[in-house]
Amino acid sequence: MRLRGFIPILVGVTLLCLLSGCAGAIFPKMQVLTWEGRNGEAVQYFKEQNWDMETVHVWYLHNLCLAQAELGQYDDFFECNEVLLRRYKERGVNDRVGIQTFYYSPLLAPVFPLNWAALAYIELGDYDTALEYANESIDRVAKVEAEGIRKHAGFPDAVPNVLKATAFRAAGIALAFKGETRKAEVYAERILAEYDHSSPTAWGGDRYDASRIYMALGKYDNVLELMEDYDPGAFFRFQNAMTGIDHTYVHFPKAYILAKAQLEAGDPEIARQTLEKVMKYEGFNQSNFYRLALDDLGKIAEMQNRPDDAITFYVKAVERIEASRSSIDTEAAKIGFVQDKQALYGRLVALLVDQGRAAEAFEYVERGKARALVDLLAERQEFAGRSMTAVKSQRVLAELAELESEYIVADETMNLEAKQGQERAIAVVRQRVAEEAPELASLVAVTTPQAKELLAPFGAGETLLEYYQHGDDLFAFVATDGTVRAKHLDGRGLAEDVQAFRDALKQARGDASLKLSQKLYDRLVRPMGDVVSKSGLVVVGHGPLHYVPFAALHDGIGYLVDKVTLRVLPSASVMSYLADRDAKAQGELLALGNPDLGDPQLDLPGAEVEVREIKAIVPEATILLRQGASEAAVKKGAQAYGMLHFASHGLFDTDDPLHSGLMLAPGDGEDGRLTAGELYGMTLSADLVTLSACETGLGKTAAGDDVIGLTRGFLYAGTSSLVSTLWQVADKETAFLMTTFYENLKTMPKAEALHQAQLALKERSPHPYYWAAFQLTGAAD
């Protein structure tokens, strides 16, 4: 990149700065803040001025959008960027700000917001959209170059080059993450070919931008070749001297990328030395790169057989992850590196298990699952709270979000005392939420209970069997009478074995499933010893294990259903707020069946028969059929019932799991889909919800991975227990099991009522296809 043209300008700026005494006297405050990386202060300053995005000087809006993008405040950023992009396309910018005169034509000016949007969508994992923005940016710069740079920009060479490189970088990273290796490499090569970095004061952006593409490709030798002899501070020390503006923060990603490449290229000791130097940068421990560095130092300590040090580093890194609700890992994406936060939990759990610290490992398994749920729901504010009104919960969440936002945006510049004060303020609000609405607290922050607290709600007659998968490693935890033991199992091929078992079960005849059932028993249950010594078994799955019908696992003599009463949970921590709920009488039953979905092919006549038979067992039940079985009816009246029964279709959206839902009749302003997302804003009184629908027990597993499906939504809304199905079962058998279940409820706890109903159906229809699909999630009683 040619920066010789900048030198006379910067020399002139230096003289003015010397005369005026400080950069703030000659540059607008908004720009100084963003140049210094004080993006949180820049956003706050814009708000304090009460500026209107439509009328404020476009360069101030430019800096606001940039600051929001750097902070990962994407809802605000996209709103700002849309306005900026439109204004730039209409007029460009040709105006004076402070001592600076900017001129970018309507063809060139939009390249700024186009590039920012491309990088934002990369961080959000939407690589196709990122490419659309990057390609438009590249096309605009090409037209500028073809028509003559002087016609479109106030700076002859540098600015279009920088913008082009940024667009190339965004396109290259997006293509790399999409797996289009050669296309990505071409952009890295173009960056290196089209920059002139001969100047001793050159920014070095060519090497840095190209190295970010190579990072995304995992080509660490290329990164090292570009970065090892590169002084990331050279240009900025020069610019600091010229302008009086501190650009120290720009050291962080450039220095970290070198250390990361050294580690990934197989030189952990050199990487450790580099990281230790990086950690000494002033302000580095307040940046988000600090967490990435801690994680890598933990990996290095493991490689060097220092397990205690590794655990210490990992624990500190986890604490940084759990400091806020922010779900976007902006710093990793900024350097072309996708950092899986859950992988950190996995490494810590594995190390703790290998060190014989089973209870601590169990605690971090639960924290990892909680983090996954918080990440998914991080942007939501419309939660109902059982101990808070919806209005109050939204107000408290807004207060918490504001404090956390201030904490995040000030993280790079806040001194230690101020930062600790901010942390205390956040802790006070979180504690208030935890005390007033513990289930709400579980969705907005990762709590840190000890194993003893996690296990307290479980009955003395129960064994907890919990799984956690990390790559090819599978960890199983057995908790009985307050003690935890763990075992490191083989997770290779587990998803394939689960799928094969489910496929075999659905054949509904023969013994094709039996061998696979025994194989899974030998993989999952037998290594853990006698887990059926108690009367009840509580299973917490992970990943594909959420979809295993544990009742149908066979030990060579009999099925688990023959030996123990089973129930499942999305995570052990769910029990803490289920147990705190006031005991509810069973109350009246509301049953909805065969909703009119406007398509005869979707009619469920068997479901209508099922609901009528349940009415015969529970005479006081209210039944709603066809048009009456509507989403509106549920939202308006379901809170009054102690039990809810849905005999309808389920619809599952694996890309947007909160959009999965039950299909009910539309009308009265409702679309007919009662979604998992909507359940988080509802309050129910039902002690029991039965989902007698197609595969209602399924839900997408997040990376961590609390199952995000209807069951989790209903538990949050107030339900203590759910009965759901893992696959579609024939009408006749479903009706028999359901009517037997409701008959049993008159004299048995819920878990045992379902258990006995399954055994009764097994007598009539022995193949596990018919009886193993049903499971109870939540409380046993």
C-alpha positions in Angstrom: 0.0 0.0 0.0 1.4 3.4 -1.0 1.3 5.8 2.0 3.9 8.4 0.7 1.0 10.6 -0.2 -0.1 10.6 3.5 3.2 11.8 4.8 2.9 15.5 3.9 -0.6 15.5 5.3 0.5 13.8 8.5 3.4 16.2 8.9 1.0 19.1 8.5 -1.2 17.5 11.1 1.7 17.2 13.4 2.5 20.9 13.2 -1.1 21.7 13.9 -1.2 19.3 16.8 1.9 20.8 18.3 0.3 24.3 18.0 -3.0 23.2 19.3 -1.7 20.9 22.0 -3.9 17.8 21.4 -5.6 15.8 18.8 -9.0 16.6 20.2 -8.6 20.2 19.2 -8.3 19.4 15.5 -10.2 16.2 15.1 -13.9 15.7 16.0 -14.3 13.7 19.2 -16.3 11.1 17.6 -13.5 10.3 15.2 -10.8 10.4 17.8 -12.7 7.8 19.9 -13.1 5.4 17.0 -9.5 5.9 15.9 -8.4 5.0 19.4 -10.6 1.9 19.5 -12.8 3.5 22.2 -15.9 2.3 20.4 -18.1 2.1 23.4 -17.4 5.7 24.3 -18.1 6.6 20.6 -21.5 5.0 20.7 -22.3 6.7 24.0 -21.1 10.0 22.8 -23.4 9.8 19.7 -26.4 9.0 21.9 -25.6 11.9 24.3 -25.7 14.4 21.4 -29.2 13.2 20.5 -28.2 13.1 16.8 -30.6 11.9 14.2 -29.1 9.3 11.8 -31.0 10.9 8.9 -29.7 14.4 9.4 -26.4 14.2 11.4 -23.2 14.9 9.4 -22.6 11.7 7.5 -19.1 11.3 8.8 -20.4 11.1 12.3 -22.8 8.4 11.2 -20.0 6.7 9.5 -18.1 6.5 12.8 -21.1 5.3 14.7 -21.7 2.4 12.3 -18.0 1.5 12.5 -18.1 1.5 16.3 -21.2 -0.6 16.5 -19.7 -3.1 14.0 -16.5 -3.3 16.1 -18.5 -4.0 19.2 -20.6 -6.7 17.6 -23.8 -4.7 18.4 -25.4 -6.1 15.2 -29.0 -5.1 15.6 -28.0 -1.5 16.0 -25.2 -1.8 13.4 -27.5 -3.1 10.6 -30.0 -0.3 11.3 -27.2 2.3 11.2 -25.5 0.8 8.2 -28.7 0.7 6.1 -29.1 4.5 6.6 -25.4 5.2 5.9 -25.4 3.0 2.8 -28.4 4.8 1.4 -27.0 8.3 2.2 -23.7 7.4 0.7 -25.3 6.1 -2.5 -27.4 9.3 -2.8 -24.6 11.9 -2.2 -21.3 10.3 -1.2 -19.4 12.7 1.1 -17.8 15.9 0.2 -17.5 18.1 3.3 -15.2 19.4 6.0 -15.0 17.7 9.4 -12.6 19.4 11.8 -9.5 20.2 9.8 -10.2 17.3 7.4 -11.9 17.6 4.0 -13.3 14.3 2.8 -14.3 13.6 -0.8 -15.7 10.2 -1.7 -18.1 9.9 -4.7 -21.4 8.1 -4.5 -19.7 5.3 -6.3 -16.8 4.9 -3.8 -18.3 6.0 -0.4 -20.7 3.0 -0.1 -17.7 0.7 -0.1 -17.2 1.5 3.6 -20.6 0.2 4.8 -20.6 -2.6 2.3 -17.3 -3.9 3.7 -18.5 -3.6 7.3 -21.7 -5.5 6.5 -19.7 -8.3 4.8 -17.5 -8.7 7.8 -20.5 -8.6 10.2 -22.2 -11.4 8.3 -19.1 -13.4 8.5 -19.1 -13.1 12.2 -22.8 -14.2 12.2 -21.9 -17.2 10.1 -24.0 -16.0 7.0 -21.2 -16.4 4.4 -23.5 -16.2 1.4 -24.8 -12.8 2.4 -21.3 -11.7 3.3 -20.2 -12.6 -0.2 -23.0 -10.5 -1.7 -21.8 -7.4 0.1 -18.1 -8.1 -0.6 -18.8 -8.6 -4.3 -20.7 -5.3 -4.6 -17.8 -3.6 -2.9 -15.3 -5.2 -5.2 -17.3 -4.2 -8.2 -17.5 -0.5 -7.1 -13.8 -0.2 -6.5 -13.1 -1.8 -9.9 -15.3 0.9 -11.5 -13.5 3.6 -9.5 -10.2 2.4 -10.8 -11.4 2.2 -14.3 -12.8 5.7 -14.3 -9.9 7.2 -12.4 -9.3 7.4 -8.7 -8.9 11.2 -8.6 -12.4 11.5 -9.9 -13.9 9.6 -7.0 -11.6 10.1 -3.9 -9.8 12.8 -2.1 -6.8 10.5 -1.6 -5.2 9.4 -4.9 -4.1 5.9 -4.2 -4.4 4.7 -0.6 -8.1 4.7 0.3 -9.4 2.7 -2.7 -6.5 0.2 -2.1 -7.4 -0.2 1.5 -11.1 -0.6 0.7 -10.4 -3.1 -2.0 -8.2 -5.1 0.3 -10.9 -5.1 2.9 -13.4 -6.4 0.4 -11.0 -9.0 -0.9 -10.4 -10.1 2.7 -14.1 -10.4 3.5 -14.7 -12.4 0.3 -11.7 -14.6 1.0 -12.7 -15.4 4.6 -16.3 -16.1 3.6 -15.2 -18.5 0.8 -12.7 -20.2 3.2 -15.5 -20.9 5.7 -17.6 -22.2 2.9 -14.9 -24.6 2.0 -14.1 -23.0 -1.4 -10.3 -23.1 -0.8 -8.9 -22.1 -4.2 -11.3 -19.2 -4.6 -10.3 -17.9 -1.2 -6.6 -18.3 -2.0 -7.0 -16.2 -5.1 -8.2 -13.2 -3.0 -5.2 -13.6 -0.6 -2.9 -13.6 -3.7 -4.6 -10.5 -5.1 -4.2 -8.6 -1.9 -0.5 -9.3 -1.8 0.0 -8.6 -5.5 -1.9 -5.3 -5.6 -0.4 -3.6 -2.5 2.9 -1.7 -2.4 4.4 -2.2 1.0 7.8 -0.8 0.2 7.5 2.2 2.4 9.1 1.8 5.8 6.0 3.3 7.4 3.6 1.2 5.4 0.6 -0.1 7.3 1.3 -3.7 6.4 -2.3 -4.2 5.8 -1.6 -6.4 2.8 0.1 -9.1 4.9 -2.4 -8.8 7.7 -5.4 -9.0 5.4 -4.0 -11.9 3.4 -3.0 -13.7 6.6 -6.6 -13.5 7.9 -7.7 -15.5 4.8 -5.0 -18.0 5.3 -6.0 -18.3 9.0 -9.6 -19.2 7.8 -8.1 -21.8 5.5 -5.9 -23.3 8.2 -2.8 -22.5 6.2 -0.6 -21.5 9.2 2.7 -21.8 7.4 1.5 -19.1 5.0 0.5 -16.9 8.0 3.9 -17.3 9.6 5.6 -16.4 6.4 3.6 -13.2 6.2 3.7 -12.2 9.9 6.9 -13.4 11.5 9.0 -10.4 10.5 6.2 -8.0 10.6 6.2 -5.3 13.3 2.5 -4.7 13.9 3.2 -1.4 15.6 5.5 0.3 13.1 3.0 2.3 11.1 0.9 3.1 14.2 3.8 4.4 16.2 4.5 6.6 13.2 0.8 7.7 13.0 0.6 8.2 16.7 3.6 10.6 16.5 2.0 12.4 13.6 -1.5 12.8 15.1 -1.2 12.4 18.8 -3.9 9.7 18.7 -3.3 6.4 20.5 -3.8 3.3 18.2 -2.3 0.8 20.7 -5.4 -1.4 20.5 -4.5 -2.3 16.9 -1.6 -4.3 18.2 -3.8 -6.9 19.7 -5.2 -8.8 16.7 -2.0 -8.6 14.7 0.2 -9.9 17.6 -2.3 -12.6 18.5 -2.6 -13.9 15.0 1.1 -14.6 15.0 1.0 -16.5 18.2 -2.1 -18.5 17.0 -0.3 -19.4 13.8 2.8 -20.5 15.7 0.7 -22.8 17.9 -1.4 -24.3 15.1 1.8 -24.8 13.0 3.2 -27.0 15.7 5.6 -24.8 17.7 3.9 -24.5 21.1 6.9 -23.2 23.0 7.5 -20.3 20.6 3.7 -19.6 20.7 3.9 -19.5 24.5 6.7 -17.0 24.4 4.8 -14.8 21.9 1.6 -15.0 23.9 3.4 -14.0 27.1 4.7 -11.0 25.3 1.2 -10.2 24.0 -0.2 -10.5 27.5 2.0 -7.7 28.6 0.5 -5.2 26.2 -1.2 -2.4 28.1 -4.9 -3.0 28.0 -4.7 -6.5 26.5 -6.1 -8.2 29.6 -9.2 -6.0 29.1 -9.7 -7.0 25.5 -11.6 -10.0 24.2 -8.4 -11.4 22.8 -7.4 -12.0 26.4 -9.8 -14.9 26.6 -8.5 -16.4 23.3 -4.9 -16.1 24.6 -5.9 -17.9 27.9 -7.5 -20.7 25.9 -4.3 -21.2 23.8 -2.1 -21.0 26.9 -4.2 -23.8 28.3 -3.7 -25.9 25.2 0.1 -25.3 25.4 0.2 -26.3 29.1 -1.6 -29.5 28.1 0.9 -30.2 25.4 3.7 -29.6 27.8 2.2 -31.9 30.5 1.2 -29.2 32.9 -2.4 -30.2 33.6 -2.9 -28.0 36.7 -1.7 -24.9 34.7 -3.9 -25.9 31.8 -7.0 -26.1 34.1 -6.2 -22.7 35.6 -6.0 -21.1 32.1 -9.2 -22.8 30.9 -11.1 -21.8 34.0 -10.1 -18.1 33.6 -11.1 -18.3 29.9 -14.5 -19.8 30.8 -15.0 -17.0 33.3 -14.5 -14.4 30.6 -17.0 -16.3 28.3 -19.6 -16.2 31.0 -19.2 -12.6 31.9 -22.0 -11.5 29.6 -24.9 -12.6 27.4 -23.1 -11.7 24.2 -23.4 -14.6 21.8 -21.1 -13.3 19.1 -17.4 -14.2 19.3 -16.3 -11.1 17.3 -12.6 -11.2 18.1 -12.1 -14.7 16.7 -13.9 -13.9 13.5 -12.0 -10.6 13.1 -8.8 -12.5 12.5 -10.4 -15.1 10.2 -10.6 -17.8 12.9 -13.8 -19.4 14.0 -13.5 -20.1 17.7 -16.0 -22.6 19.1 -16.6 -21.5 22.7 -18.0 -24.9 23.5 -14.7 -26.5 22.5 -13.2 -24.7 25.5 -15.7 -26.3 27.8 -14.9 -29.7 26.2 -11.2 -29.4 26.8 -11.7 -28.4 30.4 -14.2 -31.2 31.0 -11.8 -33.8 29.4 -8.9 -32.6 31.5 -10.9 -32.6 34.7 -12.1 -36.1 34.1 -8.6 -37.4 33.3 -7.4 -35.8 36.5 -10.0 -37.6 38.5 -12.0 -34.5 39.3 -15.4 -35.8 38.3 -17.6 -33.5 40.3 -15.9 -30.4 38.9 -16.1 -31.8 35.4 -19.8 -32.4 35.9 -20.3 -28.8 37.0 -18.6 -27.5 33.8 -20.7 -29.8 31.6 -23.8 -28.1 33.1 -22.2 -24.7 32.6 -21.4 -25.5 29.0 -25.0 -26.4 28.3 -26.2 -23.3 30.1 -23.9 -21.2 27.9 -25.3 -22.7 24.8 -28.8 -21.8 25.8 -27.8 -18.3 26.8 -26.1 -17.9 23.4 -29.2 -18.9 21.6 -31.5 -16.6 23.5 -29.0 -13.8 24.0 -30.9 -11.2 21.9 -34.4 -12.1 23.3 -36.0 -9.8 25.8 -39.6 -11.0 25.7 -39.5 -13.6 28.4 -42.2 -14.3 30.9 -41.2 -14.8 34.5 -43.3 -17.0 36.8 -42.4 -14.8 39.8 -42.2 -11.6 37.8 -44.8 -10.0 35.6 -43.9 -10.0 31.9 -43.5 -6.2 32.1 -41.2 -6.4 35.1 -39.1 -9.1 33.6 -38.6 -7.1 30.4 -37.7 -4.0 32.4 -35.1 -6.0 34.5 -33.7 -7.6 31.4 -33.4 -4.3 29.7 -31.5 -2.9 32.7 -29.2 -6.0 32.6 -28.7 -5.7 28.9 -27.7 -2.0 29.3 -25.2 -2.7 32.0 -23.7 -5.6 30.1 -23.5 -3.5 27.0 -21.7 -0.8 28.8 -19.4 -3.4 30.3 -18.6 -4.9 26.9 -18.1 -1.7 25.1 -15.8 -0.3 27.8 -13.8 -3.5 28.2 -10.9 -2.2 26.1 -10.5 1.1 27.9 -12.0 0.9 31.4 -9.6 0.9 34.3 -9.6 -1.9 36.8 -11.5 -0.1 39.5 -14.3 1.1 37.1 -14.5 -2.4 35.6 -14.9 -4.0 38.9 -17.6 -1.6 39.8 -19.4 -2.4 36.6 -19.1 -6.1 37.3 -20.7 -5.6 40.8 -23.6 -3.7 39.3 -24.2 -6.5 36.8 -24.0 -9.1 39.6 -26.6 -7.2 41.7 -29.1 -7.3 38.9 -28.4 -10.9 38.1 -28.8 -11.9 41.7 -32.2 -10.1 41.8 -33.3 -12.1 38.8 -32.0 -15.3 40.3 -33.9 -14.7 43.5 -37.2 -13.5 42.0 -37.3 -15.8 38.9 -34.7 -18.6 38.9 -36.0 -20.0 35.6 -35.5 -16.6 34.0 -32.0 -16.4 35.4 -31.1 -19.7 33.7 -31.8 -18.1 30.3 -29.8 -14.9 30.7 -26.7 -15.8 32.6 -24.6 -18.9 33.3 -24.9 -19.7 37.0 -22.1 -21.6 38.8 -23.7 -24.0 41.2 -21.6 -26.8 42.7 -22.3 -30.5 42.1 -24.0 -30.8 45.5 -26.5 -28.0 44.6 -27.2 -29.5 41.2 -27.9 -32.9 42.6 -30.0 -31.8 45.6 -33.4 -31.8 43.8 -33.1 -35.5 42.7 -34.8 -38.2 44.7 -32.9 -40.7 46.9 -34.3 -43.5 44.8 -32.9 -42.1 41.6 -29.7 -42.4 39.6 -28.6 -39.6 37.3 -26.9 -40.7 34.1 -25.6 -37.7 32.1 -23.6 -37.6 28.9 -21.3 -35.0 27.3 -19.7 -35.4 23.9 -16.6 -33.4 22.7 -15.4 -34.4 19.3 -14.6 -38.1 19.4 -14.6 -38.2 23.2 -17.7 -39.1 25.1 -17.9 -38.6 28.9 -20.5 -40.3 31.1 -21.4 -39.1 34.6 -23.3 -41.2 37.2 -24.6 -39.4 40.3 -26.1 -41.4 43.1 -26.7 -40.1 46.7 -24.8 -36.9 46.0 -21.6 -38.5 44.7 -20.4 -38.2 41.1 -18.2 -40.6 39.1 -17.1 -40.1 35.5 -15.9 -42.3 32.7 -14.1 -41.4 29.5 -15.9 -43.3 26.6 -15.4 -43.6 22.9 -17.6 -41.2 21.0 -16.5 -42.2 17.5 -19.4 -43.1 15.2 -22.0 -42.5 17.9 -24.3 -40.5 15.7 -24.3 -43.2 13.0 -25.1 -45.9 15.6 -28.0 -43.9 17.0 -29.4 -43.2 13.5 -29.1 -46.9 12.5 -30.9 -47.9 15.7 -33.7 -45.5 15.1 -34.1 -46.6 11.5 -34.2 -50.3 12.6 -36.8 -49.5 15.2 -39.1 -48.0 12.7 -39.4 -51.2 10.8 -41.8 -52.3 13.5 -41.2 -56.1 13.0 -38.4 -58.6 13.3 -35.4 -58.3 15.5 -33.2 -56.0 13.3 -33.1 -53.4 16.1 -32.1 -55.9 18.9 -28.5 -56.2 17.9 -28.1 -52.4 17.6 -29.9 -51.9 20.9 -27.4 -54.2 22.6 -24.5 -52.4 20.9 -25.7 -49.0 22.3 -26.2 -50.5 25.7 -22.7 -51.8 25.7 -21.4 -48.4 24.6 -23.5 -46.2 26.9 -24.7 -48.0 29.9 -22.7 -51.1 30.7 -19.4 -49.3 31.3 -21.1 -47.2 34.0 -21.8 -50.3 36.2 -25.2 -51.0 37.9 -27.1 -47.8 37.0 -30.5 -49.6 37.7 -29.8 -50.3 41.4 -32.3 -47.6 42.2 -35.9 -47.5 41.2 -35.6 -44.5 39.0 -33.1 -43.5 36.2 -32.8 -40.0 35.0 -31.0 -39.6 31.7 -29.5 -36.3 30.4 -28.4 -36.8 26.9 -26.1 -34.8 24.7 -26.1 -34.4 20.9 -27.5 -37.5 19.2 -28.1 -39.1 22.6 -31.1 -36.9 23.0 -32.8 -39.0 20.4 -32.1 -42.4 21.9 -35.1 -44.3 23.4 -33.2 -45.5 26.4 -36.2 -47.6 27.5 -35.4 -49.8 24.4 -31.7 -50.4 25.2 -31.2 -54.2 25.9 -28.5 -55.7 28.1 -28.8 -59.2 26.6 -31.4 -60.3 29.1 -34.1 -57.6 29.0 -34.9 -54.0 28.1 -34.2 -51.1 30.5 -38.0 -50.4 30.6 -38.4 -53.8 32.3 -36.0 -52.9 35.1 -36.4 -49.2 35.9 -38.7 -46.1 35.7 -37.1 -43.7 33.2 -37.4 -40.0 32.7 -35.2 -37.5 30.8 -34.0 -33.9 31.2 -32.4 -31.4 28.8 -29.9 -30.7 31.6 -29.5 -31.5 35.3 -29.8 -27.8 36.3 -33.4 -27.7 35.0 -34.4 -29.5 38.1 -33.4 -26.7 40.4 -36.3 -24.5 39.3 -38.7 -27.3 38.6 -38.2 -28.4 42.3 -38.8 -24.8 43.5 -42.2 -24.5 41.9 -45.2 -24.8 44.1 -46.9 -28.2 44.0 -49.8 -28.0 41.6 -53.0 -30.1 41.8 -53.7 -32.0 38.6 -56.7 -29.7 38.1 -58.7 -29.8 34.9 -57.6 -31.1 31.6 -57.7 -29.2 28.3 -57.3 -31.6 25.3 -56.9 -30.4 21.7 -57.2 -32.9 18.9 -57.2 -33.0 15.1 -57.0 -29.3 14.4 -58.3 -28.1 11.1 -55.1 -27.1 9.2 -56.9 -26.4 5.9 -55.5 -29.5 4.2 -57.4 -32.8 4.4 -54.1 -34.6 4.0 -53.1 -33.2 7.4 -56.2 -34.4 9.2 -55.6 -36.8 12.2 -58.9 -38.7 12.7 -57.1 -41.0 15.2 -56.1 -38.0 17.3 -59.7 -37.0 17.5 -60.7 -40.5 18.7 -57.8 -40.4 21.2 -59.0 -37.1 22.7 -62.6 -38.4 23.0 -61.3 -41.6 24.8 -59.4 -39.4 27.2 -62.5 -37.4 27.9 -64.2 -40.7 28.9 -61.5 -41.3 31.5 -61.3 -37.7 32.7 -65.0 -36.6 32.5 -64.2 -33.0 33.6 -61.8 -32.5 30.7 -62.5 -29.8 28.1 -61.9 -31.0 24.6 -61.4 -28.7 21.5 -61.5 -30.3 18.1 -61.0 -29.0 14.5 -61.4 -25.2 14.3 -61.7 -25.1 18.1 -58.2 -26.6 18.5 -56.6 -23.3 17.8 -53.5 -21.5 18.8 -55.6 -18.6 19.9 -57.5 -20.8 22.3 -54.3 -22.0 23.9 -52.9 -18.5 24.4 -56.2 -17.2 25.8 -57.2 -20.1 28.0 -54.5 -22.6 28.7 -53.3 -20.9 31.8 -56.4 -22.0 33.6 -55.7 -25.8 33.3 -53.6 -28.1 35.3 -53.1 -30.5 32.4 -52.8 -29.9 28.7 -53.0 -32.5 25.9 -52.1 -31.8 22.3 -52.9 -34.4 19.7 -51.7 -32.7 16.6 -48.8 -32.4 14.1 -45.4 -31.0 15.1 -43.3 -28.9 12.7 -39.6 -28.7 13.2 -37.2 -26.1 11.8 -33.6 -27.3 12.3 -32.2 -24.0 11.0 -34.3 -21.9 13.4 -35.2 -24.2 16.3 -37.2 -21.5 18.2 -39.5 -21.5 15.2 -40.4 -25.2 15.7 -43.8 -25.7 17.0 -47.2 -27.5 17.3 -49.5 -27.1 14.3 -52.9 -25.8 15.5 -55.9 -24.2 13.8 -55.2 -20.6 12.8 -57.4 -17.7 13.4 -58.1 -14.7 15.7 -54.8 -13.1 14.7 -52.7 -16.3 15.1 -51.0 -18.2 12.4 -51.7 -21.6 13.9 -48.1 -22.5 14.9 -47.4 -22.4 18.6 -43.6 -22.1 18.5 -40.9 -22.9 21.0 -39.9 -19.2 20.9 -43.5 -18.1 21.8 -43.5 -20.5 24.8 -40.6 -18.4 26.4 -43.1 -15.5 26.6 -46.0 -17.5 28.0 -46.9 -18.5 31.6 -48.6 -21.8 32.1 -50.0 -23.5 35.2 -50.1 -27.0 33.8 -48.4 -29.6 36.0 -48.4 -31.9 32.9 -48.3 -31.3 29.2 -48.7 -34.3 26.8 -47.6 -33.8 23.3 -49.2 -36.7 21.4 -47.9 -35.5 18.1 -45.3 -36.4 15.4 -41.8 -36.4 16.9 -42.6 -33.7 19.4 -39.6 -34.8 21.5 -37.2 -33.7 18.8 -35.3 -30.4 18.9 -32.2 -29.1 17.4 -29.2 -29.4 19.7 -27.1 -26.3 20.2 -23.4 -26.6 20.3 -23.4 -27.0 24.1 -26.1 -28.4 23.9 -29.3 -27.9 25.7 -32.0 -29.2 23.4 -33.9 -26.3 21.9 -37.3 -27.8 21.2 -40.8 -27.7 22.4 -40.0 -29.6 25.6 -37.5 -27.0 26.8 -40.0 -24.2 26.0 -42.8 -25.8 27.9 -40.6 -26.4 30.9 -39.7 -22.8 31.0 -43.3 -21.6 30.5 -44.3 -23.3 33.8 -44.9 -27.0 33.0 -43.3 -29.4 35.4 -43.5 -32.5 33.2 -44.1 -33.4 29.6 -44.9 -36.6 27.8 -43.6 -36.5 24.2 -42.7 -38.9 21.4 -39.4 -39.5 19.5 -41.1 -40.8 16.4 -44.6 -41.1 14.9 -46.5 -44.1 16.3 -49.6 -45.7 14.9 -52.9 -44.2 16.1 -54.2 -47.4 17.7 -51.2 -48.0 19.9 -50.9 -44.3 20.7 -54.5 -44.1 21.9 -54.1 -47.3 24.0 -51.0 -45.9 25.7 -52.5 -42.5 26.3 -55.7 -43.7 27.8 -53.8 -46.2 30.0 -51.5 -43.4 31.1 -54.4 -41.1 32.1 -56.0 -44.0 34.0 -52.8 -44.6 35.8 -52.4 -41.0 36.8 -55.3 -41.4 39.2 -53.1 -43.6 41.5 -49.5 -43.1 40.3 -46.9 -40.4 39.9 -46.4 -39.3 36.3 -43.1 -41.2 35.6 -44.5 -44.4 37.0 -47.8 -43.9 35.2 -46.1 -43.7 31.9 -43.8 -46.6 32.8 -46.7 -48.9 33.5 -48.5 -47.7 30.4 -45.5 -48.6 28.3 -45.3 -52.1 29.9 -49.0 -52.6 29.2 -48.5 -51.7 25.6 -45.4 -53.9 25.4 -47.6 -56.8 26.4 -49.9 -56.2 23.5 -47.3 -55.0 21.0 -43.9 -56.3 22.0 -41.8 -54.6 19.4 -40.1 -51.4 20.9 -41.3 -49.3 17.9 -44.7 -49.2 19.5 -43.9 -48.4 23.2 -40.3 -46.9 23.3 -41.1 -43.7 21.5 -42.8 -42.2 24.5 -40.8 -40.4 27.2 -41.3 -38.2 30.2 -39.3 -35.0 30.5 -39.1 -33.1 33.7 -40.4 -33.9 37.2 -41.3 -37.5 38.1 -44.1 -36.7 40.5 
